[in-house]
Amino acid sequence: MNIRKVLTALVREVADEADRNPAFRESIEQALGVFSPSGQVKSTHKTAPRTEEPKRPSNRRAPAALDPVQLARQGEDVLRAALGKLDIEQLRDVVADYGMDTGKLVIKWRTPDRIIDRIVEVSRQRAHKGSAFRDSPSDDPQDRPAAPDASEPRDG
């Protein structure tokens, strides 16, 4: 049996069941976003319109209270001051939200100072990443290293 015949048989069975079972038909219409004759999407009493952002799964940490990379661009002292105001769980949220614990060790640390040091270290690296390409080289010839002179003998 080829895939076309299998899929055709499946769709026919789903359509037949939708004709026989109104609750099944409504769930299929809702899943497919089928419009009712009035031109609006049919909704069931089970679902409410989403007016707020979706909830994170219970096994996920809360979003970070601040952006450590942005604060690192303002200076290490600014970053340390902001991190010092957070409790240990909020510090762990920052670590988790910004992917600063690839080895899954920082989350287990119990001292805020140690977690702050890690956040500062990673944030500084990320804040300055690519800065070698952003800074334009100086056009002043005095700032460039001297080129070796061809008239000088080479040691060798």
Helices and strands as residue ranges (DSSP letters): H 3-20, H 22-32, H 68-74, H 76-84, H 88-97, G 106-108, H 112-128, H 131-134, G 141-143
